[in-house]
Amino acid sequence: MQAAVRLVVGLGNPGREYADTRHNAGFWFCERLAAKLGVSLSVESRFHGLAGLARPQGLWLLLPQTFMNRSGQAVGALARFHRITPAEILVVHDELDIPPGQLRLKFGGGLGGHNGLKDITAHLGTQDYWRLRVGIGHPGDRNEVVGYVLKPPRREEQADIDQSLDRALDLWPLIAKADWNAAVKRANTKPPSPSTPNTSAEKS
């Protein structure tokens, strides 16, 4: 039986200047989940981030405040203190290789060049933790990636990302009860295109 999640980590960069940038998609999800669960996030210096506990579920939420490439410092500190295993951790992060509006949920696997995941893996000593990847799209040129992730999405991209975050929140009951097979299937199913006309409705 697969473990239930005891720690959800949203990745991003601290500071107002980064709040609306693509790289902060993980923060956006964690903040929404905190609101859904009624969890107050506050500064926890020993965990190098904003953290809060959903007491009924025994679930920690964490937004590292160490900047993306040092995310593992926060994750490692909280996980060690509360004896949370890597298999009980869900990391939510932006994903260049997925279009805005789409999600991917997976356990373990490669790091895709993501600096936050690289540092978390280094601190945990393993790649075997859950990841929820939030699609932000790719600029098309790898030399433009840094500037791309540190800028806000275009309006239509933001709308698609917001919809994907809503879908991710809808998955939470499945994740909370460790129904991973159902959660993965729903998360990884491509949503219908909003541009596709509903011809059946027009004919009725």
Beta strands, then each sheet from edge to edge (+ up, - down):
strand 1: 7-10
strand 2: 42-44
strand 3: 49-54
strand 4: 59-64
strand 5: 89-95
strand 6: 103-107
strand 7: 130-135
sheet 1: 2+ 3- 4+ 1+ 5+ 7+ 6-
end
